[in-house]
Amino acid sequence: MQQANERELAIRFAAYFDNQVAQENITGAAFVVASPAGTVLTGTAGYTDTTLTRKIDENTTFRVASVSKTFAAGLAALLVREGEFSWADPVTAYVPGFKINGDSGKVQIQHVLGQSTGLVSHAYDNLIEDGLSLDQIQEQYRNLTYICAPGECYSYQNSIFSLIEQVIENTTSRSYSELMEEKIFRPLDMKTASVGYGPFINNPNHASPHVKSRERWRTVEVKPNYYRVAPAAGINASVTDMGKWLTAQMGGNPQVIDPETVETVTRPRVKTIRDTRRQFWRDMLSDAHYGLGWRVYQMGTNRIIYHSGWVSGYRADIAWSEEHKIGIAILMNVEDNSISELTTTFWQMAFDVLTPTAPVQNTGLVAAALPSTP
């Protein structure tokens, strides 16, 4: 019965997806609905660029942008299980060059991945946009002071989040991309997934980025800037592989991603008040938090684990429900907010069609966000 309901949900959503993509004139998009048993349905629409010569298919790779943070947290969690470092370790123990205008030793690894460093939100993202290296950006951290104690408030980061790459590489003497391939991509059979600019543009079946100009989508060049902060925004993948990532989160591959690891990274840690005011989400959300590389959204009695992504020319969403044993990922090669409408509509459909199969245990610490934080 559950499988039949999952299939009904996926087919209903596919019809809605096709209609919305056509109505919004989106260049290219793809989605996957997955369960712990594997992929329920994939859907694709449009083209890799405005020449309209190559259609998007289930193996077309997109930039997943900030959804990369879910992979970074997953890899870090596996290394914590292996004893390479601990969540409560200070970042300075592994990245001695990390210095702010204050006691840098207060920032722990869990604060970096939990967006709760206590430093001003989006610190020096403008320098990422300008093409500076992470080493150059880190020199500017010396100007930062705490807006709250680490762990006490939400402050979203990209370059600071990516300090986890140096932690990982300095503890393992292995490259971040190599470990991602060895511990996540290969074991989950994610054949199109990769880290970095080169693997993406050298794959002939990749979706080109698009920005809107005079109400029309225009194909543009892939920007390498956010690839310089790989844990924050450096993953590439197809919807086929995102389906495998979803399945692993829901317990479908416990030999790779075990339930304890999932519970650790999805435990609510700091409130994210602004999320409850997001367009399309605000009428559904009753509460919102950040875990480690994942957002935790409460929708009345229902909870989903979620993250979105946005870099120049691309949008991405991923979300899953432990209660309903279903998840969705959507990838686009345009900068269009209709992705939020697609994702929220999927969950409205899911809660209507599916019966919860397992209660969610809300455990762990939750810190109150300061009213002034983003």
Solvent accessible surface area in square Angstrom, and as a share of the most:
residue,aa,sasa,rsa
1,M,187,0.83
2,Q,51,0.23
3,Q,133,0.59
4,A,63,0.49
5,N,24,0.12
6,E,12,0.05
7,R,115,0.42
8,E,85,0.38
9,L,0,0.00
10,A,0,0.00
11,I,93,0.47
12,R,96,0.35
13,F,0,0.00
14,A,20,0.16
15,A,66,0.51
16,Y,48,0.18
17,F,0,0.00
18,D,74,0.38
19,N,85,0.43
20,Q,12,0.06
21,V,9,0.05
22,A,78,0.61
23,Q,127,0.56
24,E,59,0.26
25,N,105,0.54
26,I,10,0.05
27,T,15,0.09
28,G,0,0.00
29,A,0,0.00
30,A,0,0.00
31,F,1,0.00
32,V,0,0.00
33,V,0,0.00
34,A,0,0.00
35,S,6,0.04
36,P,38,0.24
37,A,92,0.71
38,G,21,0.20
39,T,73,0.42
40,V,25,0.14
41,L,36,0.18
42,T,37,0.21
43,G,15,0.15
44,T,49,0.29
45,A,21,0.16
46,G,26,0.25
47,Y,59,0.22
48,T,8,0.04
49,D,31,0.16
50,T,63,0.36
51,T,93,0.54
52,L,105,0.52
53,T,114,0.66
54,R,103,0.38
55,K,136,0.58
56,I,8,0.04
57,D,56,0.29
58,E,81,0.36
59,N,68,0.35
60,T,1,0.00
61,T,2,0.01
62,F,0,0.00
63,R,2,0.01
64,V,0,0.00
65,A,0,0.00
66,S,15,0.10
67,V,1,0.00
68,S,0,0.00
69,K,0,0.00
70,T,0,0.00
71,F,0,0.00
72,A,0,0.00
73,A,0,0.00
74,G,6,0.06
75,L,0,0.00
76,A,0,0.00
77,A,4,0.03
78,L,20,0.10
79,L,2,0.01
80,V,31,0.18
81,R,131,0.48
82,E,101,0.45
83,G,60,0.58
84,E,65,0.29
85,F,8,0.03
86,S,57,0.36
87,W,39,0.14
88,A,59,0.46
89,D,33,0.17
90,P,50,0.32
91,V,1,0.00
92,T,38,0.22
93,A,65,0.50
94,Y,47,0.18
95,V,5,0.03
96,P,97,0.61
97,G,44,0.42
98,F,1,0.00
99,K,91,0.39
100,I,13,0.07
101,N,91,0.46
102,G,47,0.45
103,D,81,0.42
104,S,14,0.09
105,G,36,0.35
106,K,109,0.46
107,V,0,0.00
108,Q,49,0.22
109,I,1,0.00
110,Q,43,0.19
111,H,21,0.09
112,V,2,0.01
113,L,0,0.00
114,G,1,0.01
115,Q,0,0.00
116,S,6,0.04
117,T,0,0.00
118,G,0,0.00
119,L,0,0.00
120,V,71,0.41
121,S,19,0.12
122,H,91,0.41
123,A,4,0.03
124,Y,48,0.18
125,D,17,0.09
126,N,91,0.46
127,L,30,0.15
128,I,1,0.01
129,E,96,0.43
130,D,101,0.52
131,G,29,0.28
132,L,55,0.28
133,S,45,0.29
134,L,22,0.11
135,D,104,0.54
136,Q,99,0.44
137,I,2,0.01
138,Q,18,0.08
139,E,102,0.46
140,Q,65,0.29
141,Y,0,0.00
142,R,116,0.42
143,N,101,0.52
144,L,15,0.07
145,T,69,0.40
146,Y,56,0.21
147,I,78,0.40
148,C,18,0.10
149,A,58,0.45
150,P,20,0.12
151,G,20,0.19
152,E,90,0.41
153,C,0,0.00
154,Y,9,0.03
155,S,0,0.00
156,Y,20,0.08
157,Q,1,0.00
158,N,10,0.05
159,S,0,0.00
160,I,0,0.00
161,F,0,0.00
162,S,0,0.00
163,L,0,0.00
164,I,2,0.01
165,E,37,0.16
166,Q,41,0.18
167,V,2,0.01
168,I,0,0.00
169,E,54,0.24
170,N,91,0.47
171,T,34,0.20
172,T,25,0.15
173,S,103,0.67
174,R,80,0.29
175,S,46,0.30
176,Y,2,0.01
177,S,51,0.33
178,E,80,0.36
179,L,3,0.01
180,M,0,0.00
181,E,62,0.28
182,E,62,0.28
183,K,40,0.17
184,I,0,0.00
185,F,2,0.01
186,R,150,0.55
187,P,60,0.37
188,L,5,0.02
189,D,70,0.36
190,M,6,0.03
191,K,163,0.69
192,T,31,0.18
193,A,9,0.07
194,S,22,0.14
195,V,22,0.13
196,G,15,0.15
197,Y,79,0.30
198,G,27,0.26
199,P,68,0.43
200,F,1,0.01
201,I,63,0.32
202,N,116,0.59
203,N,41,0.21
204,P,108,0.68
205,N,18,0.09
206,H,37,0.16
207,A,0,0.00
208,S,20,0.13
209,P,1,0.01
210,H,0,0.00
211,V,32,0.19
212,K,96,0.41
213,S,44,0.28
214,R,230,0.84
215,E,142,0.64
216,R,182,0.67
217,W,25,0.09
218,R,129,0.47
219,T,49,0.29
220,V,35,0.20
221,E,150,0.67
222,V,16,0.09
223,K,97,0.41
224,P,55,0.35
225,N,16,0.08
226,Y,27,0.10
227,Y,19,0.07
228,R,101,0.37
229,V,1,0.01
230,A,10,0.07
231,P,0,0.00
232,A,0,0.00
233,A,2,0.02
234,G,0,0.00
235,I,0,0.00
236,N,1,0.00
237,A,0,0.00
238,S,0,0.00
239,V,1,0.00
240,T,32,0.19
241,D,2,0.01
242,M,1,0.00
243,G,1,0.01
244,K,55,0.24
245,W,1,0.00
246,L,0,0.00
247,T,13,0.07
248,A,0,0.00
249,Q,8,0.03
250,M,13,0.06
251,G,36,0.35
252,G,30,0.29
253,N,32,0.16
254,P,68,0.43
255,Q,145,0.64
256,V,19,0.11
257,I,3,0.01
258,D,31,0.16
259,P,88,0.55
260,E,105,0.47
261,T,4,0.02
262,V,15,0.09
263,E,68,0.30
264,T,20,0.12
265,V,3,0.02
266,T,7,0.04
267,R,64,0.23
268,P,11,0.07
269,R,44,0.16
270,V,2,0.01
271,K,63,0.27
272,T,1,0.00
273,I,69,0.35
274,R,131,0.48
275,D,12,0.06
276,T,35,0.20
277,R,139,0.51
278,R,57,0.21
279,Q,94,0.42
280,F,70,0.29
281,W,0,0.00
282,R,128,0.47
283,D,140,0.72
284,M,32,0.14
285,L,16,0.08
286,S,74,0.48
287,D,43,0.22
288,A,2,0.01
289,H,19,0.08
290,Y,0,0.00
291,G,0,0.00
292,L,0,0.00
293,G,0,0.00
294,W,1,0.00
295,R,23,0.08
296,V,4,0.02
297,Y,0,0.00
298,Q,44,0.20
299,M,12,0.06
300,G,49,0.47
301,T,122,0.71
302,N,26,0.14
303,R,18,0.06
304,I,1,0.00
305,I,2,0.01
306,Y,0,0.00
307,H,2,0.01
308,S,23,0.15
309,G,3,0.03
310,W,137,0.48
311,V,11,0.06
312,S,34,0.22
313,G,0,0.00
314,Y,0,0.00
315,R,8,0.03
316,A,1,0.00
317,D,2,0.01
318,I,0,0.00
319,A,0,0.00
320,W,6,0.02
321,S,0,0.00
322,E,61,0.28
323,E,17,0.07
324,H,3,0.01
325,K,58,0.25
326,I,0,0.00
327,G,0,0.00
328,I,1,0.01
329,A,0,0.00
330,I,0,0.00
331,L,1,0.01
332,M,0,0.00
333,N,0,0.00
334,V,0,0.00
335,E,50,0.23
336,D,19,0.10
337,N,55,0.28
338,S,7,0.05
339,I,0,0.00
340,S,1,0.01
341,E,53,0.24
342,L,0,0.00
343,T,0,0.00
344,T,6,0.04
345,T,22,0.13
346,F,0,0.00
347,W,0,0.00
348,Q,98,0.44
349,M,24,0.11
350,A,0,0.00
351,F,48,0.20
352,D,106,0.55
353,V,23,0.13
354,L,6,0.03
355,T,93,0.54
356,P,70,0.44
357,T,77,0.45
358,A,28,0.22
359,P,105,0.66
360,V,28,0.16
361,Q,126,0.56
362,N,103,0.53
363,T,67,0.39
364,G,50,0.48
365,L,157,0.78
366,V,73,0.42
367,A,20,0.16
368,A,74,0.57
369,A,13,0.10
370,L,73,0.36
371,P,129,0.81
372,S,98,0.63
373,T,10,0.06
374,P,35,0.22
